[in-house]
Amino acid sequence: MSGRILRERAYAALLSSIVLVAIGGLGIWARQPWLFPSLGPTIFLQTVTPNDPGARLWNTLAGHAAGVCAGFLALFLVSESLATPTDAMSPARVGATAFAVGLTIMAQYVLKALHPPAAATTMLVTLGGLKPDWGSVLAIAMGVALVSAFGEAARLLHPERNN
């Protein structure tokens, strides 16, 4: 393995870890759940494939925003799913999830902001991993803003981009 490839891989692994520790640490300090599962694939894109359109700042911000909006809209349209415990799967929750992921994809096409990890954010909302309330919206927004800022810096400084 060449030195360049080793540097790129080490950079991606190290920076991904640093970014997630920073977001988690800030969340602990603020007593807010700013670190959630779909940020892992987001930082992966930003540090492993920095030239991929899905890794770009716009795609990250707009993609996750589309996912959150689609998730909450689907839950609103299938309101009985809001009463279902988060540890139980229901037909309404499955339907809301399928609708929301499709809507997320369509919205991302319209916004020219394809970002696959945002579908995971959508599913966290519709499957009950995140409460359907304004506190969750703010936590998601802050987590996405932080991974976008830190990840964009990591993406722009990536050794692959400088070749």
N, C-alpha and C positions, 0 to 999 in steps of 0.2 A: 504494500500500500504506500502510495506516495505521501510525502510530507504535507502537501497541499490538502489532500483528501483527509488525512488525519486531523489537520488543523480545523477544517470545516466541520467535521463530525464532533470534535471536542468542543468547538465553539457552540454548535447547536445544543449539545447536551448540557453544557455548563450554563449558557445563557437562559435556556428554558427553565432550568432549576432555579436560577437566581431570580428570574421574573416571577415565578410562582411563589417563591419564598417571600419576595417583596410584597406581592398582592396579599398573600396570607397574613404576613406580619402586619401590614397596614390594617387589614380587616380585624385582626385580633386587637390591635391598639384602639381601633374605632368601635370595637364590639359589634361588627357588622359582617355578615356572611358574603364577603366580596369574592371569595374563591369558590368556584363551583365547577363541576366536571367538564362542561364544554369549553372552558378556557384552556384545558390541556391540549386538545386538538388545534385550537387557535394558535397557541404559542409554538406548537409543532410546525404548523404551516409557515409561520413567520421566521423560524430559525433554521428549519431543514430545507424548505423550498422557498427562499425569499423572493425569487423571481416569478413565482406562481401568482396569477392574478388574485386568487383567493387569499393571499397573504397581505395584500395591500390594505392600507388604512381605511379607505372608503368601503371596501368590501367587508372588512371586519365590523366597522361601526354600523353600516346600513344593513348588513346581513343579519347581525344579531338583533337589531331593532325590528326588522321585518319578522324574525322568528318570535320575538316576544309579543308583538302585536297580533300575529296570527294565532299564537297559543291562547292569549287571553280572549280574542274574538271567538275562537272555537269553543272555549269554556262558557262564554256568555251565551252563545247560540244553543248550547246543549246544557242549559243551566242545571239540570238535575245531577250532572256529573260533579258539580261543586260540592254536593252533599255526600258524595261517595268517599269513604275513608281512603287515604292515600295508599294504604297497604292492600287495597282491594282493586282488582281489575273489573271494570264494568263495560257493557256494550257502549254506553254513552262516552266513556273515557276513550275507548278504542276508536270510536267514530270521530270524536273531537281531535284525537291525535292524528289520524289519517288525513282529515280535512286540513288541519293546521300545517302539517308538513307539506302537503301539496300547495297550500296557500303561501307558505314561506318560500318555496321554490319559485312560484310564479312571481311573487313580489320581488325576489332577488333578480329575476330576469328583467323585470320592468325597471328596476333601479340600477341595472348593470352592476350588481354587487354580489356575485356568486361567492358564497362562503359556507362550505359544507358543515363546519362545526355549529353553525346557527341552527341547523335542524335538531341538534341535540338540545340546544337551549329551548327550542319549541317543545320538544318532548318532555323536558324537565317541568315545564309549565303544565302541559296537558295531562301528564301522568301523575302529577301531585308531588313531584320532588321539590317544587317551589310553590309556596302559598300564592293563591291568586289575590294578591293585595298590593297596595302601593309600596309597602316596605320591600317586598320582593322586587318590584319594578326598579326601585332605587338601588337595591343591592346589585341587581343584574347590570344596571346602567353603570354603576361605579366599577364593578369588576371588568366590564367590557371596556370602559374608558381607560382603566389602568393597563389592561393587557394590550390595548391598542397603542397607548403611548410608549410603554416599555418595549413592546414587541416591534413597533415601527422603528424605534432606535436600534434594536438588535438586528432587524431586517436590513436597515440602511448601512449598518457597519459590518454586515456579514462578509467574510472573506470571498465568498463566491461572487458577490455583486461587484467586488473591486478587481476582478480579473478581466 
